């Protein structure tokens, strides 16, 4: 819903309650590394998409080796033009070295770059945790509680909202500027 209260107020775009258009397609790139975590995040993301009206047949999942490979997969999925958004899911867990920091940084920067380059929402659903127990806690919940606290569900909710916001921005008439 687009709105503004008075001519002095800025035009506002918010799509929290906007339904997705029929036929909306979403891709999900999922890291196999730490699969017990990422599989739970994927289940939550698919549940949130289904509740928003995205048909199961309109969701495509690409499994990649790890979080480092997510940006390339997201870029190739977005480049097809078939999807309104891409969700990236992964779990980077700290080890004895700084390797996790390099992987997480590369994944974050790459995913953000894909979103801007392709002009569609690309969600960063990559956990960066100290331990497996922390990661599992952030991939918990179930359908009964709406996957509360599950970062896969949150990533799906973010792309649903962003699809609506970008649709509103694209449909908004230009604003006349006074000199």
Residue, then its C-alpha position, 0 to 999 in steps of 0.5 A: x500500500x502506497x500512501x502519504x498523509x499530506x503534501x508535506x509528508x514524503x511518499x511512502x512505500x510499504x508492502x507488508x500487507x500486499x498480496x503477491x501477484x499470481x504466478x510469482x516465482x522464487x528461487x532458493x539457493x541453499x548451501x549443503x555445508x551444515x545441511x542439518x541446519x540449512x534443510x530446516x531453514x529451507x523448510x521454513x522458507x518454503x512454508x512462508x512462501x506457500x502461506x503467501x500464495x507462492x505455489x510449490x511448483x513456482x519455487x525452484x531450489x538450487x543446492x550448492x556446496x557451501x555459503x561461498x558458492x551462494x552468490x554465484x548461484x543467486x546471480x545465475x538464478x536471477x539472470x534467467x529472469x524467471x524469478x521475482x526474488x532469490x533467497x540464499x540460505x547457509x550456515x557458517x559456523x566458527x572454527x579454530x581459525x578465521x576461515x568462517x569470517x572470510x566465507x561469511x564476508x564473501x557471501x554477504x558482499x556477493x549476495x548484496x552485489x547480486x541484488x543490486x546488479x540484477x534489480x531483484x530482492x536477494x535475501x541474505x539468509x546466512x547464519x554466522x554462528x559460534x556453534x552448531x547449537x546456536x545455528x540449530x536454535x536459529x533454524x528452529x520452530x515449526x509450521x505450528x508456530x510459524x517457524x518463529x526465530x527461523x532465519x529461513x522463514x525471515x529471509x522468505x518474509x523479507x523477499x515477499x515484502x521487497x517484491x511488493x515494495x519494488x512493485x509499488x516503486x515501479x508503479x508510482x507516478x513521477x513526483x513533480x519537483x518545484x524549482 
